[in-house]
Amino acid sequence: MTLTRTTCPYCGVGCGVLAGADGTIKGDPNHPANFGRLCSKGAALGETIDLDGRLLHPKVNGQQADWDTALDLVAAKFSASIAEHGPDSVAFYASGQLLTEDYYVANKLMKGFIGAANIDTNSRLCMASSVAGHKRAFGTDTVPGTYEDLEQADLIVFVGSNLAWCHPVLYQRIAAAKEARPTLRIVNIDPRRTATTDLADMHLQIAPDGDIALFNGLLTHLADAHKLDKAYVKTHVNGMEAAIAAARTSDGADSGLTAQELAGFFSLWANTNKVVTIYSQGVNQSACGTDKVNAILNCHLATGRIGRPGMGPFSVTGQPNAMGGREVGGLANMLANHLELDNTDHQRAVQDFWESPTICTQTGLKAVDLFQACADGKIKALWIISTNPAVSMPDADGVAAAIANVPFVVTSDIMEKTDTNDLADVLLPATGWGEKDGTVTNSERRISRQRAFLAAPGSARPDWQIISDVAGRMGFGESFAYQTPADIFAEYVALDAAVSHFPRDLDLSIFADADYATLIPTQWPANDHRFFADGRFYHPDGKAQMIPVQAPVLPKVRFALNTGRNRDQWHTMTRTGKSARLGPHLAEPYVEIHPADASALGASAGSLIAVESIYGCTILRTLITPRVAKGQLFAPMHWTRQQTTHGTVNSLTAPVTDPVSSQPALKSGAVSAAVYQPK
Ligand code: SF4
């Protein structure tokens, strides 16, 4: 069996995979992300490539149609809406699962040819707070570190990150590093005890959203214990005094930790030079997510623990290509190639390069606002690409109703039946993993190829081609006349060269002469794979900026609902749900509840409880465990309305967002719970 060198389509670790058409799956021993390792999800990829449930041909109003009919209709509806109501009457909602080439053309069509910025993606739910925090601190959205930093650190601090389940191969690398070097210390900061805690020397079970109080406390301690690197700060950092003054207004006790726990953590951090703080959704998915990010970055900047081997803040992306999407500007507040959407010079440069009739000049609708605009009747045509927002968005029932309220909805998907597809007028069959070619960028800025090793089923087409076909029918054919994804990647690299005079972190010059077919996993920038080694940042004066942040006043709620993911499932289980070996691990919707809370409710192990918020009610199986603290619940978000009649977990979550990043707060919603009494 010939094996094709490709990349796993799930999490942001971006593992290399050797895949065969017979379902053979092996870890790629030569890929620098995983060196042959795979997690349970990656290893089961061969069980997910069958055609059961696949959308094989276009459908219009539930009837099979040919491509020309479907594409003509999509183009006509979007064009008519733009002509009648203006460019802001249409929107795209896409996915961090898309390949960079798909992202690039979707972004180009919306921002350069339609002339709005109403393209947002489910990456808004993943790492928007990190993007915003990076920009405030560094002047750019730059992830400074590399995976090697994790292996070189003397202290790794996990914050709101169950790496063992959500980025398993990176966790395996850290576990191997700790086994080889037992002096490596690990701290796990999480309201919940998770599989990641098993590796930790110290578990700090903070209160939900207690992160700012904790890291402000750390900054105050660093100042009081004379552990700041004042020489580094003087040369490279602005705003330290104001940040420390703001930090002093926080009470460490608001973190939910004891004075002894705080002192132990502060001392360990302050007295260890090589510290990496790695964080993900527990930090990002919060109404104060951006401030949390900056509270962490402040501590690294104030001590110069950044840009050197084994030290730095490290935001890991949830999705396989959230980073690639950021590169090509695939969010409503970004322009292509790490250029600024509100910078007129940047707008002009991109428009000139694209030779486009227009260019967006203001931020578009971000995920929660985008669906609110659908509910308000402002969006007349909506294209949902490779994602299932009727399940994955907060207030999922409200989002489903909002989509139903849009006069014309088109979806591109690999599957026929999804909760979102059920609301669409037109379904367009897309090729899936193993059938399409393109690139993805992982959490350490490494661009790898996804390669096809299967024929496209039915009449399915790659997303870049579908989008280009619609663009052509809208009258923009010359600018979307791509024959292959290699053409798009070459244009993306050429755009980067054309705007190289603007100060940016993105630098794709290493790819200028690369052979797309044989492209090996390559990290940018080329000269030094670690950013800020020279102490230069991207604010106009070359310095980083510490941001004053204050801990939020935490509301008192009966139960705080923390939502998340299981080890063996991915998002709404479109693919992982097919695997017999993945299914048995936590096989049905459940909620973790502390024994004392279960007892107070009268719930016993395995009984059903009704969890209710002002947005909805969901019935879940109780999993009684001290892993969650009293007053908190944890429930995974994977199950859809098609898989359970008892409601989705995101029917409970609120469309509350961080004011800076617009990332939804999915980790501490107010709910009540009671033993379920069937009527
Ligand atoms: Fe795929 Fe992530 Fe598992 Fe690697 S760690 S095999 S990228 S799901």
Residues whose N, C-alpha, C, O or C-beta is under 5 A from the ligand:
A	BS01	SF4	C8 Y10 C11 V13 G14 C15 L38 C39 K41 G42 H167 P168 V169
